[in-house]
Amino acid sequence: MARYLFTTWEGGGHVQPLLMVAAELAARGHEVLAISDPANAADARALGVPFRAWKTAPFQTGKTRDDDRLRDFEADSPLAVIERLLDRVMTGPAAAYARDTLEALDAFPADVVVSQELLLGVMVAAQARGTKLALLAANIWSLPNLPGAPPFGAGMAPAVDDQERAMHAMVAQMARGLFQSGLPALNAARAEHGLAELPDLFEQYDAADAILLATSPAFDFAPDPLPAPFVHVGPYLADPAWVETVGLPSGEAPLVLVSFSSLYQAQEATLRNVLTALGALPVRALVTTGPTLDPAEFEAPDNVEVVRSAPHGALLENAAAFVTHAGHGSTLRPLMAGVPLLCLPMGRDQNDNAMRAAHRGAAITLSPDAAPEKIGQALSRLLDEPAWREAAKALGDGITADAKGRGAAQALEALA
């Protein structure tokens, strides 16, 4: 049996999948320990995963909009988002993450460190200690160092000819350059622990013995086969620990479920437009606001219920359509139930997830500032035209097969 140290940070949907992998390894007889923000202690406890909090590295104690340390909704450009990621997660606190990880390894000498892919300081610590390192990305790969994949962030379809492939490579190279401003802080953390200076920030990823993509190959646009050390291990999806039990809205009209990010993305205006659109349609709807918004902030039409959370896994089998920001889990789970999507992406990986569903005919994508009339028209198409549901079922069947065959635990056992 082996020991596995899992590390992550409060960034929304990537926390639960990493903890699910830790719980799976524990069930197979291994020792596990997870380090994350205090805000994630309850998530770990719900899965029976031993937990400790970051000490000197940045951390959040809650999941409200005021707790969010990244605050990327305030960024006015992709460059500003990258700068926030570097300064607040990837490189600015890299030395602190490295120190906390090494302290944890002193108390819990792990055979493998398993980290969320943005914590470069954890990678420094594993490399300095000579411990095996795996990265677990609970979504599509979000960085510009996966050759053959469309550039992240803009919602691009796969390249179909040499001209598009060249354009994708150019965009990826430009994005790679934007991250280099974090290199001095990363090299300072490396120097503190006796590691040589790097000329390129992304060379730190060469320290990883495995990079596990916890998404579905049937959903992804990544190259096949993936270049080593990347490997698909299937999606890890479940309702988070803070979800409360909620019943279906009464009535016989088609059910529309609405769910936006568990993190704050200034989504109030979009949500109000969705509510207005739903009020004009012959449907019943259940809207979840997540932990960052108070349902009392929203005035709902008579055919709509607004709650903070709901067990989507139990409700999706009754849904006719799903309205979402297109986060990874909020995109894959409805598709697995054969439910077509209306995507209103707001940033992060959402444009890319929306494209992956729309490219297969399973989703309609609109701007997050779309007017209620356009939202209503798109929902009417999803409800009235069978092709959307047929495409969602076809894509969802592939995702479900990948979920049944998911193999992160086996890949980590092989690494140990």
C-alpha positions in Angstrom: 0.0 0.0 0.0 1.2 3.5 -0.7 0.8 7.0 0.7 -0.7 9.9 -1.4 -0.6 13.6 -0.5 -3.3 15.5 -2.4 -3.1 19.3 -2.7 -5.6 21.8 -4.1 -7.1 25.2 -3.5 -10.6 26.7 -3.3 -11.2 27.3 -7.0 -14.7 25.8 -7.4 -15.3 22.6 -9.4 -11.8 21.1 -9.3 -12.0 20.4 -5.6 -14.6 17.7 -5.5 -13.0 15.5 -8.2 -9.6 15.5 -6.6 -11.2 14.5 -3.3 -13.1 11.8 -5.0 -9.9 10.3 -6.3 -8.4 10.5 -2.8 -11.4 8.7 -1.4 -11.2 6.0 -4.0 -7.5 5.3 -3.2 -8.4 5.2 0.5 -11.1 2.7 -0.2 -8.5 0.6 -2.0 -6.4 0.5 1.2 -4.0 3.3 0.7 -3.2 6.2 3.1 -4.2 9.6 1.9 -4.1 13.2 3.1 -5.5 16.2 1.4 -4.3 19.8 1.9 -6.5 22.7 0.8 -8.2 25.8 2.0 -10.2 25.6 5.2 -13.3 26.2 3.1 -12.9 22.7 1.7 -12.7 20.9 5.0 -16.4 19.9 4.9 -16.0 18.6 1.4 -13.1 16.3 2.5 -15.0 15.2 5.6 -18.1 14.2 3.6 -15.9 11.8 1.6 -13.9 10.6 4.6 -10.6 12.1 3.4 -8.2 13.2 6.1 -7.6 16.9 5.8 -5.2 19.7 6.8 -5.3 23.3 5.9 -2.7 25.5 4.3 -0.8 27.4 6.9 1.4 30.0 5.2 0.1 29.7 1.7 -3.0 31.8 0.8 -6.3 30.2 1.8 -10.1 30.9 2.0 -12.2 30.1 5.0 -15.5 30.4 3.2 -17.1 30.1 -0.3 -18.9 33.5 -0.5 -18.2 36.1 -3.1 -16.3 38.1 -0.5 -14.0 35.2 0.2 -12.9 34.8 -3.4 -9.2 35.7 -3.5 -8.9 35.4 -7.3 -11.7 37.8 -8.1 -11.3 37.2 -11.9 -14.7 38.8 -12.5 -13.0 42.1 -11.9 -10.4 41.5 -14.6 -11.0 43.5 -17.8 -8.9 41.3 -20.2 -7.5 37.8 -20.6 -4.1 39.2 -19.7 -5.5 40.6 -16.4 -6.9 37.1 -15.7 -3.5 35.5 -16.3 -1.8 38.1 -14.0 -4.3 37.3 -11.2 -3.7 33.6 -11.6 0.1 34.1 -11.5 0.1 36.6 -8.6 -2.5 34.9 -6.4 -2.2 31.1 -7.2 0.5 30.0 -9.5 3.8 31.9 -8.8 3.2 34.7 -6.4 2.6 32.3 -3.4 4.8 29.5 -4.9 7.3 29.7 -2.1 4.6 29.5 0.6 2.9 26.5 -1.1 6.3 24.8 -1.3 7.1 25.4 2.4 3.6 24.1 3.5 3.9 21.0 1.2 7.4 20.2 2.6 6.2 20.5 6.1 3.3 18.1 5.3 5.7 15.7 3.7 7.8 15.7 6.9 4.7 14.6 8.9 3.2 12.4 6.1 6.1 11.0 3.9 4.1 10.4 0.8 5.1 8.1 -2.1 3.2 10.4 -4.5 2.2 14.0 -4.4 -1.0 14.6 -6.4 -1.7 18.3 -7.1 -4.1 20.5 -8.9 -2.3 21.7 -12.0 -1.9 25.4 -11.1 0.0 25.0 -7.8 3.5 25.4 -9.1 4.9 25.7 -5.5 3.7 22.2 -4.7 5.5 21.0 -7.8 8.7 22.7 -6.5 8.3 20.9 -3.2 7.9 17.5 -4.8 10.8 18.0 -7.1 13.0 19.2 -4.2 12.1 16.2 -2.1 12.5 13.8 -5.0 8.9 12.6 -4.5 6.8 11.2 -7.4 4.5 13.9 -8.8 1.1 13.7 -10.5 -1.1 16.5 -11.7 -4.8 16.0 -11.7 -6.8 18.4 -13.9 -10.5 18.0 -13.2 -11.5 19.5 -16.5 -10.0 20.1 -20.0 -6.4 21.1 -19.9 -6.3 24.9 -19.3 -2.7 25.8 -20.1 -0.9 26.4 -23.5 1.5 23.4 -23.2 -0.6 20.6 -24.7 0.4 20.4 -28.4 -2.4 19.6 -30.8 -5.3 20.9 -28.6 -7.2 24.1 -29.6 -6.0 27.2 -27.6 -7.7 27.5 -24.3 -10.1 30.2 -23.4 -11.6 31.4 -26.7 -13.9 28.5 -27.4 -12.2 27.3 -30.6 -13.1 24.2 -32.6 -10.5 21.7 -33.6 -8.3 22.8 -36.5 -9.4 21.3 -39.8 -6.4 22.3 -42.0 -2.8 23.4 -41.9 -3.7 27.1 -41.8 -5.9 26.6 -38.7 -3.3 24.4 -37.1 -0.7 27.2 -37.6 -3.1 29.8 -36.2 -3.7 27.6 -33.1 0.0 27.1 -32.6 0.6 30.9 -32.8 -2.1 31.7 -30.3 -0.8 29.1 -27.9 2.7 30.5 -28.2 1.5 34.0 -27.5 -0.4 32.7 -24.4 2.7 30.9 -23.3 4.6 34.2 -23.4 2.0 35.9 -21.2 2.7 33.5 -18.4 6.4 34.2 -18.3 6.0 37.3 -16.1 5.6 34.8 -13.2 8.9 33.2 -13.9 11.0 35.4 -11.4 8.7 34.4 -8.5 8.8 30.7 -9.5 12.6 30.7 -9.8 12.8 32.4 -6.4 10.8 29.5 -4.9 13.0 27.0 -6.7 16.2 28.7 -5.5 14.9 28.6 -1.9 14.9 24.8 -2.2 18.1 24.2 -4.1 16.6 23.9 -7.6 18.1 25.3 -10.7 16.6 28.4 -12.4 14.3 27.7 -15.3 14.3 29.7 -18.6 10.6 29.0 -19.2 7.8 28.8 -16.6 6.3 25.7 -18.3 9.4 23.7 -17.8 8.2 23.3 -14.2 5.6 20.9 -15.6 8.4 18.6 -16.8 8.7 17.6 -13.2 5.4 15.8 -13.4 5.6 12.0 -13.8 2.0 12.0 -14.9 -0.7 14.6 -15.9 -4.1 13.1 -15.4 -7.0 14.8 -17.3 -10.2 14.0 -15.4 -12.5 14.6 -18.3 -14.0 12.4 -21.0 -12.1 11.7 -24.2 -15.5 11.6 -25.9 -16.0 15.2 -24.9 -12.5 16.6 -25.3 -10.8 18.1 -28.3 -7.3 16.9 -27.1 -5.1 15.0 -29.6 -5.4 11.2 -29.8 -3.2 9.7 -28.6 -2.2 12.2 -25.9 1.5 13.0 -25.7 3.2 11.7 -22.5 2.9 12.3 -19.6 -0.8 13.4 -20.3 -3.5 10.7 -20.0 -7.3 10.8 -19.9 -8.6 9.1 -16.8 -12.4 9.9 -17.2 -14.6 12.4 -15.4 -15.1 12.5 -11.6 -18.5 14.1 -11.1 -20.9 14.3 -8.1 -23.0 16.8 -6.1 -20.8 18.8 -3.7 -21.1 18.3 0.0 -23.0 21.6 0.5 -25.9 20.6 -1.7 -29.3 20.4 0.0 -32.2 18.1 -0.9 -34.9 19.8 -3.0 -37.9 18.3 -4.7 -39.1 18.8 -8.2 -41.3 21.8 -8.9 -44.9 20.8 -9.2 -46.7 20.5 -12.5 -46.5 18.6 -15.7 -44.8 21.2 -18.0 -41.3 20.5 -19.3 -38.7 21.0 -16.6 -35.8 23.4 -17.2 -32.9 23.3 -14.7 -30.7 26.4 -14.3 -27.3 26.4 -12.7 -24.5 28.9 -12.8 -21.0 28.7 -11.2 -20.5 27.8 -7.6 -18.0 30.7 -7.7 -18.9 34.3 -8.1 -18.7 35.7 -11.7 -20.9 38.7 -11.4 -23.7 36.5 -12.9 -26.7 38.4 -11.4 -27.7 40.2 -14.6 -27.5 37.0 -16.7 -29.5 35.1 -14.1 -32.2 37.8 -14.1 -32.5 37.7 -17.9 -32.9 33.9 -17.7 -35.6 34.3 -15.1 -37.4 36.7 -17.3 -37.2 34.4 -20.3 -38.5 31.4 -18.3 -41.5 33.4 -17.1 -42.6 33.8 -20.7 -42.4 30.1 -21.6 -44.8 27.2 -20.9 -42.3 25.4 -18.6 -41.6 24.8 -14.9 -38.0 25.7 -13.8 -35.7 25.2 -10.9 -32.8 27.7 -10.5 -29.9 27.2 -8.2 -27.8 30.2 -7.3 -24.9 28.4 -5.5 -23.1 29.5 -2.3 -22.1 32.9 -3.6 -25.6 34.3 -4.3 -28.7 34.6 -2.0 -31.9 33.3 -3.7 -33.7 36.2 -2.0 -31.9 38.6 -4.3 -34.0 37.4 -7.2 -37.7 37.9 -8.0 -38.9 34.8 -9.8 -41.9 34.3 -12.0 -44.7 32.0 -10.8 -43.4 29.0 -12.8 -39.9 29.2 -11.4 -38.4 28.3 -8.0 -35.0 29.8 -7.0 -33.0 27.9 -4.4 -29.4 28.0 -3.3 -28.6 24.3 -4.2 -30.3 21.2 -5.5 -29.2 17.6 -6.1 -28.8 17.8 -9.9 -27.8 14.1 -10.1 -31.3 13.2 -8.9 -33.2 15.8 -10.9 -31.6 15.6 -14.3 -33.4 12.5 -15.4 -36.6 14.6 -15.4 -35.2 17.7 -17.2 -36.0 18.7 -20.7 -33.2 21.4 -20.9 -30.4 22.8 -18.8 -29.2 26.4 -18.7 -25.6 26.8 -17.5 -22.5 28.9 -17.5 -20.8 25.8 -19.0 -18.5 24.9 -16.2 -17.0 21.4 -16.7 -19.3 19.5 -14.3 -22.3 21.6 -15.2 -21.8 20.7 -18.9 -21.0 17.0 -18.6 -23.6 15.9 -16.1 -26.6 17.1 -18.1 -25.2 15.5 -21.2 -24.8 12.2 -19.4 -28.5 12.4 -18.7 -29.2 13.2 -22.4 -30.3 16.7 -21.6 -29.4 19.5 -24.2 -27.8 22.7 -23.0 -28.2 26.4 -23.3 -24.7 27.7 -22.5 -24.0 31.3 -21.4 -20.2 31.1 -20.8 -18.6 33.8 -18.7 -14.9 33.0 -18.9 -12.4 30.4 -17.5 -12.9 27.1 -19.3 -16.5 27.8 -20.1 -16.2 29.0 -23.7 -14.3 25.8 -24.4 -16.7 23.5 -22.7 -19.6 25.2 -24.5 -17.9 24.7 -27.9 -17.3 21.0 -27.2 -21.0 20.5 -26.6 -22.2 22.8 -29.4 -19.7 21.3 -32.0 -21.5 18.0 -31.4 -25.0 19.6 -31.8 -25.9 19.2 -28.2 -25.9 22.8 -27.1 -26.8 26.3 -28.1 -24.4 29.0 -27.0 -25.3 32.7 -26.3 -23.4 35.6 -24.9 -23.9 36.0 -21.1 -25.5 39.4 -21.8 -28.1 37.9 -24.2 -31.6 39.5 -23.9 -34.4 37.5 -22.4 -36.0 37.2 -25.9 -33.0 35.5 -27.3 -32.7 33.2 -24.3 -36.4 32.3 -24.7 -36.0 31.6 -28.4 -33.0 29.3 -27.8 -34.8 27.4 -25.0 -37.8 26.9 -27.3 -35.6 25.4 -29.9 -34.0 23.0 -27.4 -37.5 22.0 -26.2 -39.2 21.7 -29.5 -36.6 20.2 -31.9 -35.7 16.6 -31.1 -32.3 16.8 -32.8 -30.8 18.6 -29.8 -31.8 15.9 -27.3 -30.7 13.2 -29.7 -27.2 14.8 -30.0 -27.0 15.3 -26.3 -27.8 11.6 -25.7 -25.2 10.5 -28.3 -22.5 12.6 -26.7 -23.7 11.8 -23.2 -23.5 8.1 -23.9 -19.8 8.5 -24.7 -19.1 10.5 -21.6 -21.0 8.0 -19.5 -18.8 5.2 -20.8 -15.7 7.1 -20.0 -17.0 7.8 -16.5 -17.6 4.1 -15.9 -14.1 3.3 -17.0 -12.4 6.1 -15.1 -8.9 5.2 -14.0 -7.2 7.9 -11.9 -6.7 5.5 -8.9 -5.1 2.8 -11.1 -2.8 5.4 -12.8 -1.7 6.6 -9.4 -1.1 3.1 -8.1 1.0 2.4 -11.1 3.0 5.6 -10.5 3.7 4.5 -6.9 
